[in-house]
Amino acid sequence: MARLLVLGAYGVVGSFIARDLERAGHEVIGLGRDREAARRTLPGRAWVFRDIKTLTRRDDWFGLLRDVDFVVNCIGALQSNPKDRLEIIHLGAIGALVLACEKADVGLIQFSAVGADPAARLEYHRTKAEGDALIRESHVKWWIFRPGFVLSPQSFGNTTLIRTFASVPLILPLVHPKALVQTISVRDVARAVRRAVAGLVPPGTEADLVEPVAHRMEDVLLTTRAWLGFATPARVVALPGWLMRVTSRGADVLALFGWRSPMRSGPMRIIEEGVSGDARQTRQVLGRDAMDLSATMAAHPAQVEDRLYVRMQILAPILIFVLALTWIAEGLVALASLRTGADLAHGAGHERVISSILAVVTLALGLSLFVRRWAMRALWLMILVSIYYLVAATLVVPELWANPAGPLIAVFSQILLIMVTRLLLETR
């Protein structure tokens, strides 16, 4: 049995491959940068925690490749953002990895992308192709697989995007409805790796991994909606191109604050250009045709948690936006009427400075929700501030509980809303 290092082993594709290899009797070590996500996705496994952006020299990889037979690279990013630069992830780190694999005599299984081309319009496809070229020209024992539109039982990335659009109540919004897409089940992606490790696919194989038939995006959305068990939409609405461009640019701006939405311009342009490849290459790798869209859906029937999760994804950005605006507005109102608020607080036994601090904290927490890496902590602090408000008001102004408007009772609803929003931010 082989010992494999799986890069990005807590991602949707990487985690599925890791489990599949373990079931086949292989030893798997995962590499990732997020300890919490790793241990939640594959608990009890062997992990190495490194950020691939820091592994840009050959020597950086040597310690990681000790006693390893194969490296499976499942790491990739669809679009550059403050956290990930495509040129480093797809090219710089891969170049160093190739040199290290040559020296250590380790096989390399690379996951590229359908449409990867040095002359491609999208940076994603260009950098993937340039990384593939480094592998192709090396003396490493290599395999390059180019999956199509990957579908998995887990909901993340493209899978979440499709399911979210397919689950909109009453209508079915269409994004690039005539774009052609060839899907691939994550089960078949894992099968390709397993067969390569077993020696059933020769080194030097470069192949697309796609189902035999291409589908229009409209058909993919309708099939997904039926799979989720939602009613046939009353109306199918093709979203205008200008609306999608505005939405994508807005998502790009949010990405600067850490929100990596699948609605960003990079992923949306990939769909617009279509995702299609050569199914004959897939047949040679898998030893059979890949499962088609219907078979992939039938292999893992939708459960109630799938329907609940995807519907909540529609609410998640709304909840975050409403919470942020509510706390910002409360903070600004408190600052604007600080004299009146301070006098009331002083009468209840508080000092003026406490009222000022609470107003600033309220405003700061609302603004913090717009920054992804601060959002989770901000939500916890919102809960604590809300509890403080309840306790303080109960001690010094208990008559507020009898107020017909119910200002204190409403705080319980706000705490519940914050808790639900926090749960929705757990991406894996």
C-alpha positions as CSV (number, residue, x, y, z in Angstrom):
1,M,0.0,0.0,0.0
2,A,1.1,3.6,-0.8
3,R,1.7,6.6,1.5
4,L,0.2,9.7,0.0
5,L,0.3,13.4,0.8
6,V,-3.0,15.1,-0.2
7,L,-2.8,18.8,-0.6
8,G,-6.0,20.6,0.4
9,A,-7.4,17.4,2.1
10,Y,-10.2,19.3,3.9
11,G,-11.7,20.6,0.7
12,V,-14.6,18.9,-0.9
13,V,-12.6,17.1,-3.5
14,G,-9.5,16.5,-1.3
15,S,-11.5,15.1,1.6
16,F,-13.4,12.7,-0.6
17,I,-10.2,11.5,-2.2
18,A,-8.5,11.1,1.2
19,R,-11.4,8.9,2.5
20,D,-11.5,6.9,-0.7
21,L,-7.8,6.2,-0.6
22,E,-8.0,5.2,3.1
23,R,-10.8,2.7,2.3
24,A,-8.5,1.2,-0.4
25,G,-6.0,0.6,2.4
26,H,-3.5,3.5,1.7
27,E,-2.0,5.7,4.3
28,V,-3.0,9.4,3.8
29,I,-1.5,12.6,5.2
30,G,-3.4,15.8,4.7
31,L,-1.8,19.2,4.1
32,G,-3.8,22.4,4.8
33,R,-3.6,25.7,6.6
34,D,-6.7,25.7,8.7
35,R,-6.4,23.5,11.7
36,E,-10.1,23.8,12.8
37,A,-11.4,23.0,9.3
38,A,-9.0,20.1,8.9
39,R,-9.9,18.5,12.2
40,R,-13.6,19.0,11.7
41,T,-13.6,17.5,8.2
42,L,-11.2,14.6,8.7
43,P,-10.9,14.1,12.5
44,G,-8.2,11.7,13.8
45,R,-6.2,11.8,10.6
46,A,-2.5,12.7,10.2
47,W,-2.1,16.4,9.3
48,V,0.6,18.8,8.3
49,F,-0.4,22.4,8.7
50,R,1.3,24.7,6.2
51,D,0.2,27.4,3.8
52,I,1.1,26.5,0.3
53,K,1.9,30.2,-0.4
54,T,5.0,29.7,1.8
55,L,6.2,26.6,0.0
56,T,7.8,28.3,-3.0
57,R,11.3,26.8,-2.7
58,R,12.3,23.2,-3.4
59,D,13.8,22.8,0.1
60,D,10.4,23.8,1.7
61,W,8.9,20.5,0.4
62,F,11.6,18.0,1.4
63,G,10.5,17.5,5.0
64,L,6.9,17.0,3.8
65,L,7.9,14.4,1.2
66,R,9.8,12.1,3.6
67,D,8.6,8.5,3.1
68,V,5.8,9.7,0.7
69,D,5.1,7.7,-2.5
70,F,2.6,10.1,-4.1
71,V,1.5,13.7,-3.8
72,V,-2.1,14.5,-4.8
73,N,-2.6,18.2,-5.4
74,C,-6.2,19.3,-4.8
75,I,-5.3,22.9,-3.9
76,G,-6.6,25.6,-6.2
77,A,-8.3,29.0,-6.2
78,L,-10.7,30.3,-8.8
79,Q,-9.8,33.9,-8.5
80,S,-7.0,35.9,-6.9
81,N,-7.9,37.6,-3.6
82,P,-6.1,39.1,-0.6
83,K,-5.6,35.6,0.8
84,D,-4.7,33.7,-2.3
85,R,-2.7,34.7,-5.4
86,L,-3.2,32.4,-8.3
87,E,0.3,32.8,-9.7
88,I,1.8,31.6,-6.4
89,I,-0.6,28.8,-5.8
90,H,-0.8,27.4,-9.3
91,L,2.7,28.2,-10.5
92,G,5.2,29.2,-7.9
93,A,4.4,26.5,-5.3
94,I,3.9,23.9,-8.0
95,G,7.3,24.6,-9.6
96,A,9.0,24.1,-6.2
97,L,6.9,20.9,-5.6
98,V,8.0,19.5,-9.0
99,L,11.7,20.0,-8.2
100,A,11.3,18.4,-4.8
101,C,9.3,15.4,-6.2
102,E,12.1,14.9,-8.8
103,K,14.7,14.8,-6.1
104,A,12.7,12.6,-3.8
105,D,11.4,10.3,-6.5
106,V,7.8,11.0,-5.5
107,G,4.9,10.6,-8.0
108,L,2.6,13.7,-8.5
109,I,-1.1,13.6,-9.3
110,Q,-2.1,17.1,-10.4
111,F,-5.7,18.4,-10.6
112,S,-5.9,21.0,-13.2
113,A,-9.0,22.3,-14.9
114,V,-10.9,21.8,-18.2
115,G,-10.1,24.8,-20.4
116,A,-6.6,25.2,-19.0
117,D,-4.6,27.0,-21.7
118,P,-1.6,29.4,-21.6
119,A,-3.5,31.7,-23.9
120,A,-6.8,31.6,-22.0
121,R,-8.7,34.7,-21.2
122,L,-9.1,33.9,-17.5
123,E,-6.2,34.0,-15.1
124,Y,-7.4,30.8,-13.5
125,H,-7.0,28.8,-16.7
126,R,-3.7,30.5,-17.6
127,T,-2.0,29.8,-14.3
128,K,-3.3,26.2,-14.2
129,A,-1.9,25.6,-17.7
130,E,1.5,27.1,-16.7
131,G,1.7,24.9,-13.7
132,D,0.7,21.9,-15.8
133,A,3.5,22.7,-18.2
134,L,6.1,22.7,-15.4
135,I,4.9,19.2,-14.5
136,R,4.8,18.0,-18.1
137,E,8.4,19.1,-18.8
138,S,9.8,17.5,-15.6
139,H,11.2,14.1,-14.9
140,V,8.6,13.4,-12.3
141,K,6.3,10.4,-12.6
142,W,3.1,12.5,-13.1
143,W,-0.6,12.4,-13.9
144,I,-2.6,15.5,-14.9
145,F,-6.4,15.3,-14.5
146,R,-8.7,18.1,-15.6
147,P,-12.2,17.7,-14.0
148,G,-15.3,19.3,-15.4
149,F,-18.0,20.8,-13.1
150,V,-17.5,18.7,-10.0
151,L,-20.6,17.6,-8.1
152,S,-20.4,16.1,-4.6
153,P,-22.7,15.1,-1.7
154,Q,-21.2,18.1,0.2
155,S,-22.3,21.6,-0.6
156,F,-19.4,24.0,-1.2
157,G,-18.3,26.3,-4.0
158,N,-19.8,25.6,-7.4
159,T,-22.1,22.9,-5.9
160,T,-23.6,25.5,-3.4
161,L,-23.9,28.1,-6.2
162,I,-26.0,25.7,-8.3
163,R,-28.1,24.4,-5.4
164,T,-28.8,28.0,-4.2
165,F,-30.1,29.2,-7.5
166,A,-32.1,26.0,-7.9
167,S,-33.8,26.4,-4.5
168,V,-35.1,30.0,-4.9
169,P,-38.8,29.9,-4.0
170,L,-41.5,30.2,-6.7
171,I,-39.1,31.1,-9.6
172,L,-35.9,29.7,-11.1
173,P,-33.3,32.4,-11.8
174,L,-31.1,31.4,-14.7
175,V,-27.4,32.3,-14.9
176,H,-25.9,31.9,-18.4
177,P,-28.7,29.4,-19.2
178,K,-27.3,28.4,-22.6
179,A,-23.7,27.8,-21.3
180,L,-22.7,24.1,-21.8
181,V,-21.5,22.2,-18.8
182,Q,-20.2,18.6,-18.4
183,T,-20.3,17.5,-14.8
184,I,-18.2,14.9,-13.1
185,S,-19.0,13.1,-9.8
186,V,-16.5,13.5,-7.0
187,R,-16.7,9.7,-6.8
188,D,-15.3,9.4,-10.3
189,V,-12.6,12.0,-9.5
190,A,-11.5,9.8,-6.5
191,R,-11.7,6.7,-8.7
192,A,-9.2,8.3,-11.2
193,V,-6.7,8.9,-8.3
194,R,-7.2,5.4,-6.9
195,R,-6.6,3.8,-10.3
196,A,-3.5,5.9,-10.9
197,V,-2.0,4.9,-7.6
198,A,-2.8,1.2,-8.3
199,G,-0.9,1.4,-11.6
200,L,-4.0,1.0,-13.8
201,V,-3.4,4.4,-15.4
202,P,0.1,4.9,-16.8
203,P,2.3,7.8,-15.7
204,G,2.3,10.6,-18.2
205,T,-1.5,10.5,-18.6
206,E,-3.2,13.8,-19.1
207,A,-6.9,13.6,-19.3
208,D,-10.2,15.5,-19.0
209,L,-12.6,14.0,-16.4
210,V,-16.1,14.7,-17.7
211,E,-19.4,12.9,-18.3
212,P,-20.2,11.9,-21.9
213,V,-22.9,14.5,-22.5
214,A,-22.9,18.3,-22.1
215,H,-25.9,20.0,-20.5
216,R,-27.2,23.5,-20.8
217,M,-26.9,25.3,-17.4
218,E,-30.7,25.7,-17.5
219,D,-31.1,21.9,-17.5
220,V,-28.5,21.5,-14.7
221,L,-30.5,23.9,-12.5
222,L,-33.8,22.2,-13.3
223,T,-32.3,18.8,-12.5
224,T,-30.8,20.0,-9.3
225,R,-34.1,21.6,-8.2
226,A,-35.9,18.3,-8.9
227,W,-33.2,16.4,-7.0
228,L,-33.6,18.7,-4.0
229,G,-37.3,17.9,-4.0
230,F,-38.6,21.4,-4.5
231,A,-41.7,22.2,-6.5
232,T,-41.5,23.0,-10.2
233,P,-40.9,26.8,-10.4
234,A,-43.9,28.9,-11.5
235,R,-41.6,30.9,-13.7
236,V,-38.1,30.6,-15.2
237,V,-36.3,33.9,-15.3
238,A,-33.1,34.5,-17.3
239,L,-31.1,37.1,-15.4
240,P,-29.8,39.9,-17.6
241,G,-26.1,40.0,-18.3
242,W,-25.7,43.5,-16.8
243,L,-27.2,42.4,-13.5
244,M,-24.8,39.5,-13.3
245,R,-21.9,41.8,-14.0
246,V,-22.9,44.2,-11.3
247,T,-23.4,41.3,-8.9
248,S,-20.1,39.8,-9.7
249,R,-18.3,43.1,-9.3
250,G,-20.0,43.6,-5.9
251,A,-18.8,40.1,-4.9
252,D,-15.3,41.0,-6.0
253,V,-15.4,44.0,-3.7
254,L,-16.6,41.8,-0.8
255,A,-13.7,39.4,-1.6
256,L,-11.3,42.2,-0.6
257,F,-12.8,41.8,2.9
258,G,-12.5,38.0,2.9
259,W,-15.9,37.0,1.6
260,R,-15.1,34.5,-1.2
261,S,-18.5,34.2,-2.8
262,P,-19.0,31.8,-5.8
263,M,-20.7,34.8,-7.4
264,R,-17.3,36.5,-8.0
265,S,-16.5,37.4,-11.5
266,G,-13.9,34.6,-11.9
267,P,-16.3,31.6,-11.2
268,M,-19.1,33.3,-13.1
269,R,-16.9,33.8,-16.2
270,I,-15.9,30.1,-16.0
271,I,-19.6,29.1,-16.2
272,E,-20.2,31.7,-19.0
273,E,-17.4,30.2,-21.1
274,G,-18.7,26.7,-20.5
275,V,-17.1,23.7,-18.9
276,S,-16.6,20.9,-21.4
277,G,-14.0,18.4,-22.2
278,D,-13.2,15.1,-24.0
279,A,-15.1,12.2,-22.5
280,R,-13.0,9.7,-24.4
281,Q,-10.0,10.6,-22.2
282,T,-12.2,10.1,-19.1
283,R,-13.2,6.6,-20.3
284,Q,-9.5,5.6,-20.6
285,V,-8.8,6.8,-17.1
286,L,-11.8,5.3,-15.4
287,G,-12.1,2.1,-17.4
288,R,-15.7,3.2,-18.1
289,D,-17.8,6.2,-18.9
290,A,-18.1,8.7,-16.1
291,M,-21.5,8.9,-14.3
292,D,-23.8,11.3,-16.0
293,L,-25.7,14.1,-14.2
294,S,-28.7,12.0,-13.4
295,A,-26.6,9.1,-12.2
296,T,-24.6,11.4,-10.0
297,M,-27.7,12.8,-8.4
298,A,-29.2,9.4,-7.9
299,A,-26.0,8.2,-6.2
300,H,-26.6,10.5,-3.2
301,P,-30.3,11.4,-2.8
302,A,-31.0,14.8,-1.3
303,Q,-31.7,14.7,2.5
304,V,-33.7,17.2,4.6
305,E,-30.4,18.8,5.7
306,D,-29.5,19.5,2.1
307,R,-32.7,21.4,1.6
308,L,-32.4,23.3,4.8
309,Y,-28.8,24.2,4.2
310,V,-29.3,25.5,0.7
311,R,-32.3,27.6,1.7
312,M,-30.4,29.1,4.6
313,Q,-27.6,30.1,2.1
314,I,-30.1,32.5,0.6
315,L,-30.8,34.0,4.0
316,A,-27.2,34.1,5.2
317,P,-26.0,37.3,3.3
318,I,-29.3,39.0,4.2
319,L,-28.9,38.2,7.9
320,I,-25.4,39.4,8.0
321,F,-26.3,42.6,6.2
322,V,-29.3,43.3,8.4
323,L,-27.4,42.7,11.6
324,A,-24.5,44.9,10.5
325,L,-26.8,47.8,9.5
326,T,-28.9,47.4,12.7
327,W,-25.8,47.7,15.0
328,I,-24.3,50.5,12.9
329,A,-27.5,52.4,13.1
330,E,-27.9,51.8,16.9
331,G,-24.3,53.0,17.4
332,L,-24.7,56.1,15.3
333,V,-28.0,57.0,17.0
334,A,-26.4,56.6,20.4
335,L,-23.5,58.8,19.4
336,A,-25.7,61.4,17.9
337,S,-27.8,61.6,21.0
338,L,-25.0,61.0,23.5
339,R,-26.0,63.8,25.9
340,T,-29.5,62.6,26.3
341,G,-28.5,59.0,26.5
342,A,-25.7,59.8,29.0
343,D,-28.1,61.7,31.2
344,L,-30.5,58.8,31.3
345,A,-27.8,56.4,32.0
346,H,-26.4,58.6,34.7
347,G,-29.8,58.7,36.3
348,A,-29.8,54.9,36.3
349,G,-26.4,54.8,38.1
350,H,-24.1,54.7,35.0
351,E,-21.3,57.1,34.2
352,R,-21.3,59.1,31.0
353,V,-18.1,57.3,29.8
354,I,-19.9,53.9,29.9
355,S,-22.6,55.2,27.5
356,S,-19.9,56.5,25.2
357,I,-18.0,53.2,25.2
358,L,-21.2,51.1,24.6
359,A,-22.1,53.4,21.6
360,V,-18.6,53.0,20.1
361,V,-18.5,49.3,20.7
362,T,-22.0,48.9,19.1
363,L,-20.9,50.8,16.0
364,A,-17.5,48.9,15.8
365,L,-19.2,45.5,16.0
366,G,-21.6,46.4,13.2
367,L,-18.7,47.5,11.0
368,S,-16.7,44.3,11.9
369,L,-19.3,42.1,10.3
370,F,-18.2,43.3,6.9
371,V,-14.8,41.8,7.4
372,R,-14.9,38.0,7.2
373,R,-12.0,37.1,9.6
374,W,-13.6,39.4,12.2
375,A,-17.2,38.4,11.8
376,M,-17.2,35.3,14.0
377,R,-15.6,37.1,16.9
378,A,-17.9,40.1,16.4
379,L,-21.0,37.9,16.6
380,W,-19.8,36.4,19.9
381,L,-19.2,39.9,21.2
382,M,-22.6,41.0,20.1
383,I,-24.1,38.2,22.1
384,L,-22.1,39.3,25.2
385,V,-23.1,42.9,24.7
386,S,-26.7,41.9,24.4
387,I,-26.6,39.9,27.6
388,Y,-24.9,42.8,29.4
389,Y,-27.7,45.1,28.2
390,L,-30.3,42.7,29.5
391,V,-28.7,42.2,32.9
392,A,-27.9,45.9,33.4
393,A,-31.4,47.0,32.4
394,T,-32.9,44.4,34.7
395,L,-30.9,45.7,37.6
396,V,-31.3,49.4,37.1
397,V,-34.5,49.9,35.0
398,P,-36.6,46.8,35.7
399,E,-39.8,48.6,34.7
400,L,-38.6,48.2,31.1
401,W,-39.9,44.6,31.2
402,A,-43.4,46.0,31.5
403,N,-43.0,48.3,28.6
404,P,-45.7,47.5,25.9
405,A,-43.1,47.9,23.2
406,G,-41.1,45.1,24.8
407,P,-37.6,46.5,24.2
408,L,-35.9,43.9,26.5
409,I,-37.9,41.0,25.1
410,A,-36.8,41.9,21.6
411,V,-33.2,41.4,22.7
412,F,-33.8,37.7,23.0
413,S,-34.9,37.6,19.3
414,Q,-31.7,39.5,18.4
415,I,-29.5,37.0,20.3
416,L,-31.2,34.1,18.5
417,L,-30.7,35.8,15.2
418,I,-27.0,36.3,16.0
419,M,-26.6,32.7,16.9
420,V,-28.2,31.5,13.7
421,T,-26.0,33.8,11.7
422,R,-22.9,32.5,13.4
423,L,-23.8,28.9,12.5
424,L,-24.2,29.9,8.9
425,L,-20.6,31.2,8.8
426,E,-19.2,27.8,9.5
427,T,-18.3,26.9,5.8
428,R,-17.1,23.4,6.4
